[in-house]
Amino acid sequence: MREIAFSELNFNPFSLIAEDWMLVTAGTQETGYNTMTASWGHLGSIWGHGGGKATAVIYVRPQRYTKEFVDRESMFSLCFFDKEYHNALGYLGSHSGRDGDKVAHVGMTPVFSDNTTYFAEAKLVLVCRKLYQAPILESGFVDRQVMEDCYPKRDFHDLYIGQIEKVLIAD
Ligand SMILES: Cc1cc2nc3c(=O)[nH]c(=O)nc-3n(C[C@H](O)[C@H](O)[C@H](O)COP(=O)(O)O)c2cc1C
């Protein structure tokens, strides 16, 4: 993997996250890590800190084991993959790290770096530093139907805004 500048990136942010999915990963070799598939998120900018570094927003439901790691750590990574890994992402998004070593099951290779963990098989890695965390609030829904459809159990996601500290792409 090699580091590149933001200006070298060239992708459709809508299909990259919503259709191709990503892995949200937090933790280290020393403290343990976990990963899960996500298809909800945003790439953009807010607050203008860090010399104009871009930001990423992710949404994690309370019941995800990965949430314990994202909450505990100061960093998280977002990993994006070629289509051949779609089934693996499906597995990582339908099994919990609480129940076994799902990363070993799909044969991915964790890379422990930058105070977080990402995967050697990724085509793109965004290493993020947490800036902000907050729960989605019931009182915030202008369209109440969205809330009824997505949160019948009122298990609202926490959103996390991360400053993208490093962009890595496959060699
Ligand atoms: C395509 C896909 C997208 C998903 N997107 C999200 C998401 O954006 N946020 C979330 O909290 N869970 C999402 N999930 C569910 C988690 O990936 C899933 O519950 C996973 O098993 C959690 O693993 P963990 O308990 O090891 O953290 C998604 C699952 C799939 C298959």
PDBQT file of the ligand as one rigid body, heavy atoms in Angstrom, charges set to zero:
ROOT
HETATM    1  C1  LIG A 201     -24.295  -4.415   3.207  1.00  0.00    +0.000 C 
HETATM    2  C2  LIG A 201     -24.323  -4.184   4.684  1.00  0.00    +0.000 A 
HETATM    3  C3  LIG A 201     -24.274  -2.879   5.173  1.00  0.00    +0.000 A 
HETATM    4  C4  LIG A 201     -24.309  -2.609   6.541  1.00  0.00    +0.000 A 
HETATM    5  N1  LIG A 201     -24.226  -1.313   6.981  1.00  0.00    +0.000 NA
HETATM    6  C5  LIG A 201     -24.211  -1.058   8.310  1.00  0.00    +0.000 A 
HETATM    7  C6  LIG A 201     -24.061   0.288   8.785  1.00  0.00    +0.000 A 
HETATM    8  O1  LIG A 201     -23.872   1.254   8.013  1.00  0.00    +0.000 OA
HETATM    9  N2  LIG A 201     -24.102   0.491  10.124  1.00  0.00    +0.000 N 
HETATM   10  C7  LIG A 201     -24.274  -0.540  11.026  1.00  0.00    +0.000 A 
HETATM   11  O2  LIG A 201     -24.313  -0.310  12.232  1.00  0.00    +0.000 OA
HETATM   12  N3  LIG A 201     -24.388  -1.835  10.592  1.00  0.00    +0.000 NA
HETATM   13  C8  LIG A 201     -24.341  -2.108   9.274  1.00  0.00    +0.000 A 
HETATM   14  N4  LIG A 201     -24.418  -3.393   8.826  1.00  0.00    +0.000 N 
HETATM   15  C9  LIG A 201     -24.562  -4.503   9.796  1.00  0.00    +0.000 C 
HETATM   16  C10 LIG A 201     -23.229  -4.977  10.414  1.00  0.00    +0.000 C 
HETATM   17  O3  LIG A 201     -22.203  -5.054   9.456  1.00  0.00    +0.000 OA
HETATM   18  C11 LIG A 201     -23.465  -6.371  11.038  1.00  0.00    +0.000 C 
HETATM   19  O4  LIG A 201     -24.447  -6.279  12.039  1.00  0.00    +0.000 OA
HETATM   20  C12 LIG A 201     -22.212  -7.029  11.545  1.00  0.00    +0.000 C 
HETATM   21  O5  LIG A 201     -22.457  -8.396  11.711  1.00  0.00    +0.000 OA
HETATM   22  C13 LIG A 201     -21.732  -6.421  12.853  1.00  0.00    +0.000 C 
HETATM   23  O6  LIG A 201     -20.603  -7.138  13.247  1.00  0.00    +0.000 OA
HETATM   24  P1  LIG A 201     -19.951  -6.988  14.700  1.00  0.00    +0.000 P 
HETATM   25  O7  LIG A 201     -20.991  -7.408  15.730  1.00  0.00    +0.000 OA
HETATM   26  O8  LIG A 201     -18.759  -7.897  14.668  1.00  0.00    +0.000 OA
HETATM   27  O9  LIG A 201     -19.587  -5.530  14.849  1.00  0.00    +0.000 OA
HETATM   28  C14 LIG A 201     -24.390  -3.682   7.461  1.00  0.00    +0.000 A 
HETATM   29  C15 LIG A 201     -24.428  -5.004   6.971  1.00  0.00    +0.000 A 
HETATM   30  C16 LIG A 201     -24.384  -5.254   5.605  1.00  0.00    +0.000 A 
HETATM   31  C17 LIG A 201     -24.392  -6.684   5.097  1.00  0.00    +0.000 C 
ENDROOT
TORSDOF 0
